[in-house]
């Protein structure tokens, strides 16, 4: 099935500043024609040439599809590594040039309230995937079809992917985006998220999580 076409709706400049003082300059893109109708946005970071992205003579842009996490991205929750990954991604992409795709699919795609319900089940001993299943959802309901649409609209059909999640690379490839390289993120380990990161490793994420202290 051909990839549905999305187009750039608006692009605006936006200085970005994190709580630790790190700053960057972004070009923020919104889109028309995204298949799920949600308000996903792309942040163009670092040096880019041409109106929509990288020229053919440049290296592939570094791209991170980052799923929205209100608790981690905004409030700095230590139950996950999302906020730290977001902060890291902006810095790495700004250094090399590329795009942060901010995807509105909270809680592995199940939504904010169900994610908080899943947290309650995790407090009883389930991991993040088991809790989603117990609530009647799939382990992970995220789709990266919209990410592929966004990259096509941005003129980036070939990318270096900043992710530890092999499913992102598989889905992007299935939707026509060539992943030329997978770039790992750091390991953002805390006492509160150790079980969460271990669960991700068990599900195939390429994270080098140190074993728990004896």
PyMOL commands that set and color helices and strands:
alter all, ss='L'
color gray80, all
select helices_A, chain A and resi 70-74+82-96+112-123+128-134+145-153+166-174+194-202
alter helices_A, ss='H'
color red, helices_A
select strands_A, chain A and resi 7-17+23-32+41-45+61-67+98-103+158-162+178-183
alter strands_A, ss='S'
color yellow, strands_A
deselect
rebuild
show_as cartoon
